[in-house]
Amino acid sequence: MLDKAPLLQESALPCDAGLEHELATLIVQALNLELAVADVDPEAPLYGAGLGLDSIDILEVALLVSKQYGIQLRADSEENQRIFRSLRHLAEYIAVQRAR
């Protein structure tokens, strides 16, 4: 069982990186950020420090995710802090939701 875990993780990485890049592109374009997509750190916080998004920007990202991926994000969800912690967290959440 331990031998299979690294294979699963390795095969998931390219998909996650692709989704992260796709999300970074969508966010930079939709919010008209003065930042190159390649400069978006997937581990940096989306809100406040890091990418510097405010609450209105996060709402726009939630709408974008809903339209692009068909995933509904609720404003009152207790998971939002975790989901929007970083681009990587958002991409992981989307990947899990799409797999369902």
C-alpha positions in Angstrom: 0.0 0.0 0.0 2.9 2.4 0.7 4.3 1.8 -2.7 1.2 3.1 -4.4 1.0 6.4 -2.5 4.0 8.1 -4.2 2.6 7.1 -7.6 -0.7 8.6 -6.9 0.9 11.8 -5.6 3.2 12.1 -8.6 0.4 11.6 -11.1 -1.7 14.2 -9.3 1.0 16.9 -9.4 0.9 17.8 -13.2 -2.9 18.1 -13.1 -2.7 20.3 -10.0 0.0 22.5 -11.5 -2.1 22.9 -14.6 -5.2 23.8 -12.6 -3.2 26.2 -10.5 -1.9 27.9 -13.7 -5.4 28.0 -15.2 -6.8 29.5 -12.0 -3.9 32.1 -11.8 -4.6 33.1 -15.4 -8.3 33.5 -14.7 -7.8 35.5 -11.5 -5.2 37.8 -13.0 -7.3 38.5 -16.1 -10.7 38.8 -14.3 -9.4 41.1 -11.6 -7.1 43.1 -13.9 -4.2 42.5 -11.6 -0.9 44.2 -12.5 1.0 40.9 -12.1 2.3 38.3 -14.5 0.6 34.9 -14.1 4.1 33.3 -13.7 4.7 35.6 -10.7 1.6 34.2 -8.8 3.0 32.1 -5.9 0.6 29.2 -5.5 1.4 29.1 -1.7 1.0 32.8 -1.1 -2.2 33.9 0.7 -5.0 35.1 -1.7 -6.5 37.4 0.8 -4.6 40.4 2.3 -0.8 39.9 2.2 0.4 37.7 -0.7 -1.8 38.3 -3.8 -3.5 41.2 -2.0 -7.1 40.4 -2.7 -9.8 42.0 -0.6 -13.3 40.6 0.2 -14.8 41.9 -3.0 -12.1 40.3 -5.0 -12.7 37.0 -3.2 -16.4 37.2 -4.1 -15.5 37.7 -7.7 -13.2 34.7 -7.6 -16.0 32.6 -6.1 -18.3 33.7 -8.9 -15.6 32.9 -11.5 -15.1 29.5 -10.0 -18.8 28.9 -10.1 -19.1 29.9 -13.8 -15.9 28.2 -14.9 -16.1 24.9 -13.0 -19.7 24.7 -11.9 -18.7 24.6 -8.2 -20.9 26.6 -5.8 -19.0 28.3 -3.0 -21.2 29.6 -0.2 -20.4 32.9 1.5 -21.3 31.5 4.9 -19.2 28.3 4.6 -16.8 27.6 7.4 -14.5 26.1 4.8 -13.9 29.4 3.0 -10.9 30.4 5.1 -9.2 27.1 4.1 -10.4 27.1 0.5 -9.1 30.7 -0.2 -6.0 30.4 1.9 -3.9 30.2 -1.3 -4.2 29.4 -5.0 -3.0 25.9 -4.2 -5.8 25.3 -1.7 -8.4 26.7 -4.1 -7.1 24.4 -6.9 -7.1 21.4 -4.5 -10.7 22.1 -3.5 -11.8 22.5 -7.1 -10.1 19.2 -8.1 -11.8 17.3 -5.3 -15.2 18.8 -6.1 -14.8 18.0 -9.8 -13.9 14.4 -9.0 -17.2 13.9 -7.2 
